[in-house]
């Protein structure tokens, strides 16, 4: 049988054309299909912590003081924080006619539980003291609060400016002189030694001697 080369070559050519057409069609379909889109989420951001809540500040409470002696209406009075002795005396109706206005420092600060005694002119050395500090409650074993003892006496070796101004006849200038003398010459050995401070004579000492101490 004689091989028909023309038909064989034509078949091979047709097969090659069909394969090429199929490959081309596959590429066209692949190009026509949409590519998948990759969605990349944003990187998480750190949330800043909330600012710290400020601690509440304590509001100073009212002051309860006992005003007695030569005032119009001796009694316990409630006064706002920051009040001074003059405010307490005014709350008690003011000084009575026989009061000694120079025996007490009206500018002194008040503390809760304090007693303010206004002496009369005829009393001389005032007893009880014109201003006594409240009894300490935070530490029952403590014997002093600054320069004021629980008994109400003022230790002239430890007293602050405000403590000394509670003494009769002692104003800001004289209180400063006492502290300056103490710092320059050392502690007072006796209560009588306070008369070494210029301006404190026997009269002022007599008015304060029952109100002061030099400690144990």
Order of alpha helices (4+ residues) and beta strands (2+ residues): alpha-beta-beta-alpha-beta-beta-beta-beta-beta-alpha-alpha-alpha-beta
